[in-house]
Amino acid sequence: MPVTIREIAERSGLSVPTVSQILNNKGHRYRSETCKRVMKAVRELGYRPNSFARAIRMGRFNCVALLLSTEKSKSFLPNELLRGVHDGVAERDYHMSLTALPDEKLTSQGFVPKILTQWSADGLLIKLSHPRAAAHDRADPGARHSERLDQHAAEGRLRLPG
């Protein structure tokens, strides 16, 4: 059974609101001894934040979904680019969900919005290209087509809330 903030409050002898504020990075309002009591109780009880509850409260999941085609020729993504996108997402305290879908779903009207709600994603990156463009990308790693995502990231145009 997951440990609750109420249990941490009981263990540390503090109120639930105090514990909640300390766990939500508002501990600067409290003496360091108080923060240490809370963190000691967290360690002793093995508390882990409930990301689902946080998502409901905040209205976002801190997740970006990267969608690829199941056809290799349409979704070639160099490892360096994938790593760069992942690192950029992680820097902003997001995680990335990666999946491959048939083209019919990727291009079907109405399917993409479902992904945002059903997969708990705040945003989507879709890598789908014409087979000739994908072949060109593989032949020339500096090709304009694959560079576009990197360029957006470098220029700060890949925006994530938070």
Wavefront OBJ file of the C-alpha trace (Angstrom):
o trace
v 0.000 0.000 0.000
v 1.450 3.387 -0.981
v 2.553 5.741 1.773
v 0.430 8.880 2.106
v 1.300 12.416 3.097
v -0.947 11.906 6.137
v 1.309 9.044 7.302
v 4.389 11.218 6.846
v 2.687 13.957 8.871
v 1.893 11.513 11.670
v 5.429 10.098 11.696
v 7.048 13.548 11.719
v 4.545 15.101 14.165
v 3.581 17.837 11.717
v 0.397 18.875 9.942
v -0.576 17.540 6.519
v -0.388 21.028 4.911
v 3.137 21.544 6.301
v 4.323 18.204 4.934
v 2.634 18.882 1.592
v 4.316 22.255 1.209
v 7.730 20.850 2.080
v 7.318 17.987 -0.403
v 6.197 20.450 -3.085
v 9.419 22.481 -2.867
v 8.003 25.213 -0.660
v 10.192 24.192 2.271
v 11.973 27.557 2.320
v 9.072 28.764 4.480
v 10.053 26.373 7.265
v 13.038 25.886 9.529
v 15.605 23.412 8.277
v 14.921 21.126 11.284
v 11.273 20.857 10.204
v 12.255 19.973 6.631
v 14.725 17.384 7.923
v 11.974 15.752 10.038
v 9.780 15.435 6.967
v 12.577 14.035 4.809
v 13.533 11.554 7.522
v 9.925 10.288 7.645
v 9.907 10.108 3.821
v 13.003 7.884 3.870
v 11.801 5.709 6.753
v 8.382 5.104 5.204
v 9.600 4.813 1.606
v 7.292 7.531 0.297
v 7.078 8.027 -3.466
v 4.962 10.780 -5.023
v 1.819 9.640 -6.814
v 2.339 10.950 -10.340
v -1.263 10.181 -11.304
v -2.630 12.300 -8.454
v -0.195 15.075 -9.346
v -1.297 14.946 -12.999
v -4.936 15.320 -11.977
v -4.117 18.233 -9.685
v -1.822 20.018 -12.158
v -3.802 19.226 -15.315
v -0.764 17.841 -17.145
v 1.257 14.641 -17.297
v 4.738 15.957 -18.129
v 4.839 13.529 -21.026
v 5.617 14.027 -24.708
v 4.707 11.224 -27.108
v 6.962 10.554 -30.092
v 5.034 8.778 -32.832
v 6.757 6.908 -35.629
v 5.430 4.995 -38.605
v 5.641 1.201 -38.548
v 7.215 1.504 -42.002
v 10.968 2.018 -41.511
v 11.269 4.011 -44.709
v 8.900 6.672 -43.368
v 10.260 7.144 -39.859
v 14.027 6.946 -39.983
v 15.305 8.765 -36.895
v 19.056 8.925 -36.265
v 20.125 7.920 -32.748
v 21.730 11.317 -32.172
v 18.464 13.064 -32.951
v 16.446 10.715 -30.741
v 18.944 11.208 -27.918
v 18.801 14.986 -28.394
v 15.004 15.060 -28.228
v 15.054 12.808 -25.159
v 17.629 14.995 -23.404
v 15.693 18.167 -24.228
v 12.501 16.671 -22.848
v 14.278 15.384 -19.708
v 15.874 18.796 -19.048
v 12.368 20.165 -18.636
v 11.400 17.356 -16.225
v 9.243 15.594 -18.812
v 9.406 12.005 -19.952
v 8.939 10.661 -23.434
v 6.704 7.888 -24.641
v 7.766 6.323 -27.939
v 5.585 4.210 -30.197
v 5.215 3.088 -33.800
v 1.802 3.159 -35.438
v 0.492 2.210 -38.877
v 0.258 5.163 -41.272
v -3.535 4.859 -41.396
v -3.702 5.800 -37.723
v -1.032 8.498 -37.907
v -2.872 10.249 -40.731
v -6.445 9.549 -39.647
v -8.416 12.557 -38.532
v -9.413 12.306 -34.884
v -6.874 9.666 -33.875
v -4.119 12.042 -32.846
v -6.290 13.977 -30.340
v -7.254 10.634 -28.762
v -3.576 9.947 -28.103
v -3.325 13.059 -25.953
v -6.080 11.863 -23.643
v -5.746 8.081 -23.789
v -1.959 7.977 -23.530
v -1.692 10.766 -20.981
v 0.526 12.916 -23.188
v 0.711 16.702 -23.112
v 2.168 16.973 -26.593
v 3.127 14.992 -29.667
v 6.130 14.787 -31.932
v 5.306 12.941 -35.134
v 8.079 11.652 -37.400
v 6.520 10.695 -40.717
v 8.183 11.405 -44.032
v 8.044 10.491 -47.669
v 10.179 7.389 -48.396
v 12.511 9.332 -50.723
v 13.116 11.988 -48.061
v 13.836 9.285 -45.477
v 16.333 7.598 -47.851
v 17.991 10.974 -48.389
v 18.245 11.462 -44.600
v 20.001 8.098 -44.219
v 22.425 8.868 -47.041
v 23.215 12.331 -45.669
v 23.006 12.639 -41.857
v 23.099 16.422 -42.228
v 20.062 16.390 -44.475
v 17.595 19.220 -44.105
v 14.672 16.884 -43.385
v 16.059 15.389 -40.166
v 17.682 18.638 -39.142
v 14.344 20.374 -38.765
v 13.556 18.805 -35.368
v 17.100 19.462 -34.131
v 16.921 23.030 -35.412
v 13.643 23.673 -33.601
v 15.160 22.322 -30.387
v 18.336 24.386 -30.784
v 16.375 27.556 -31.503
v 14.100 26.998 -28.534
v 11.051 26.469 -30.736
v 10.290 23.056 -29.237
v 8.344 24.468 -26.337
v 7.227 22.458 -23.340
v 5.115 23.997 -20.578
v 6.684 24.327 -17.162
l 1 2 3 4 5 6 7 8 9 10 11 12 13 14 15 16 17 18 19 20 21 22 23 24 25 26 27 28 29 30 31 32 33 34 35 36 37 38 39 40 41 42 43 44 45 46 47 48 49 50 51 52 53 54 55 56 57 58 59 60 61 62 63 64 65 66 67 68 69 70 71 72 73 74 75 76 77 78 79 80 81 82 83 84 85 86 87 88 89 90 91 92 93 94 95 96 97 98 99 100 101 102 103 104 105 106 107 108 109 110 111 112 113 114 115 116 117 118 119 120 121 122 123 124 125 126 127 128 129 130 131 132 133 134 135 136 137 138 139 140 141 142 143 144 145 146 147 148 149 150 151 152 153 154 155 156 157 158 159 160 161 162
